Amino acid sequence: MMGPSLKLQGLGVTIKGMTLLQPLNLTLSGSLWHGIAGPNGGGKSTLLKAIAGLHNHRGQIELHWPNGKNNIGYMPQLSPFDASLPVTALDFLRMHCDKRPVWRRYKGDPKIAAVVERVGMQKLLSKRLGTLSSGERQRVLLACALLNEPHILLLDEPMAGVDKDGREQILEILVDFKAQGGTIVMIEHDWQILQQHCDTLAWIDGGLEAHDTPTAIFDNLQAPTLGMRHAS
């Protein structure tokens, strides 16, 4: 597997007259792990959603696929689920895997089985989404992102609400994904994770403020300004 490279030219987002992201130029090489960081409200999620095709934008987004395939896996920011909804984790995966109604889907889908084992969520399948912990919901969202065998992963704070063991498991999955040639673009606030795993870091604060290695950016910006957190 070879992951795609991305080239953003004049990419900006304005919604209802409000500029959420100033136009920026950014090139992200394929088969690398790219971090995105910056203050809350700085436009990080807006940028990722634009790349994923979920926001109207101006400018250009070019993805260059070396193998002709264009599978993208997107993991949105963690959000609560309504506990009253009778939707289990397995139902949720099926909805992302098959366009047919849930009750008409084949329960033994091998693609779902493989992803469930990969992220270690076998014990969660029969649980309602609204009853899952933050870390458990993150596993479900990551599983959804991996379902279509993507060559690039767009991840919006995948470690949010996840305990130490859960972070290590998610990181292991991502390290393996990159080792297979995949491209990762990940929003993250934990500076240790960014420094240990990311090849590049884009600092977003209304627009692109810096793009370099994580170490170079941290050496040039003071930690209080960055607003980063340490791993615990």
N, C-alpha and C positions, 0 to 999 in steps of 0.2 A: 504493500500500500504506500502510495505517495500522496501526502496531503497537499491541498492547493495553497498557492500564495494569494495575497490580497493586495490590491492597490486602490487606495481611496484618494480621489482627486476633488478638492473643493467640496467635500462632504459636509453638509450642514442640515440642521433640522429646525424648522419653525412651525409651531402648531398654534392656531388661533391667534396669530400675530405675536406670539411669544417665542423668542429665540431660545431654544433649549441647547443647541450646540452650534458654535461658530464654525464656519467652513474650515476644514482642515485637510491636510495632505499627509498620508501615512502609507507606508509600504511594509507589509508583514510577509516574511519569507515562508515558504511551505515547509512542512515537517518540523516546525519549531514550536516552542511553547511561549506564547506571548501574554504578558500580564498587562492588565489595565488597572490603574489606581488613580486616586484623587479624592477630594473632599466630597461629602454627601451633597447631592444636588448639582454636582459639577458636570453631569452629562454622560457618565459612564454607561449607564443602562440604556440611555437614548442612543448612544453610539452602537452598542451591541444589537439593539432592536433594529436599527437601520440596516446593519449588515445582514441581519436575519430576514430582512424584507418585511418587518412589522411596522415600520414607520415610513411615511412619505418623506422624501428628502430631496435636496438639491445636490448637484455634483454627481460624480460617478463612483460606482463600486465595481471593480473588476476582480473576478476570481478566476485564476488560471489553474485549470485542472489537468495535471500531467497525464492522467490515465483515462481521461474522457468521462469519468463518473462525477456526479455532482451531488453526492449525499451530504447533507448538513444536519448536524445534531445540535439542537438549541435547548438549553436548560435555563428557564426563566428564574427571576428572583423568587425566593421563598415567600409564599403567601399562605394565609390560613384557608382551610377548607371548611365548609359548613358541615358540622357533625351530624346534622339531621338528614343529610342526603344519603340514600342507601347505595352508595357507590363504593365498592371495595378497591383496594390497590390493584387487584387483578383486572377488575372492570376498567379501571383507568388505563392500564397498559393496553388492553384490547382496543379501547377507543382510539389509541394512538397508532395501532398496528393494522386496523381493519376498518373500513368505512361502513361495513354492514352493521345493523343494530346489534347491541351487545348480546341479546338473547339468541341470535342466530350464528354466533361465532364459534369456531372450533376451539374447544377448551385446551386441547393439547398442542397448541401452536409451538413448533420447535424454536422459532425465533424468540418468542417470549420466554420459553424455558431456558434458553441459553443466556439471555440477559439477566433473568432472575438469579441464576446461579452466579453469574459474573459479579453482580453487585451485592450478593448475599442477602436477598430479601425474601427468602422462601417462607419465613414465618409471618410475613406481613400480608401475604396475598389475600387472605380472607377478612382482613381488618378493614373497617370503613376509613376512608381518607381523613375524615374529621377527627378521628380518635388517635391518629398517629402523632408521635412526637415530632419536633422540628427535624431532628436527625433522620428519623424514619421517612418523613416526607421528602427530604433531600435525596434519599436513596431511590424513591419512586421517580422523582423528576429526572435523576441521572439515568435511570433505566430507560425512561421514555426517550431521552436524548440519544441513547445508544441503539435503539430498536432498529433503525433503518441502516445499520452498519455504516455510519458516517465516515467520511475522510477528514472532516473538520468538525471540531466541537466549539460551540459558542456558549460559555458558561458564565452565568451571572451570580457571583458569590456562592459557589457550590459548597463552601465550608460553613456557611452561616447556620448557626444552631446545631452544629454537629460536634459531638464530644471528641476527645483525643483519639480514641480507638476508631471512631467513624472517619475522622480526618485521614488517619493513616491508611484506612482501606480505600477511601476515595482517591487519595494520592497514588496509591499503588496501581489502581485502575488507570489513572491518567498517565503515569509513567510508562505503563505497558502500551497504552494507546500511542504515545509519542514514539516509543521504541519500534513500533510497527510502521512508523512513517507518517502518522497522523499529525495534523495541525491543530493546535489548541489556542484559543483566544479566551482569556479568563479574567473576569473582574475579581479582585481580591484585596482585602484590607490588611491581611497578615503579612508583615514585611519579611518574616523569616521564610514563609512559604514562597514568596515572590523571589527572594534571593537564592533560595536553594534549588528552585525548580524552573524558573523562567529564564529564557534566553534573552528576551528583550522586555522592556517596560515602557508603556505609554502613560504619561501623567496627564490626566484630563481635568481641566478646571474651566468649564465654559467652552473650551477649545483645547487644542493640543499644546501643552506647555513644555513638554520635554519627551524625547524618545531616545532611549539608550539602553545599556544594560542596567539591571536593577541596582547594582553596586554603584555605578557611576551616578545615577540619579540620586541615590541616598547620600552619596558623598557631597553632592552639590546643593541639597536641600536639607534644612534642619528638620529633625523628627517632629517637633511640635507643629511645624507648618504642614508636614505631610499628614498628620492626624492618623498615623498607622497604629496598629495594635500588635503586641507581641503574642506569639503562640504560648498557650498555657498547657 
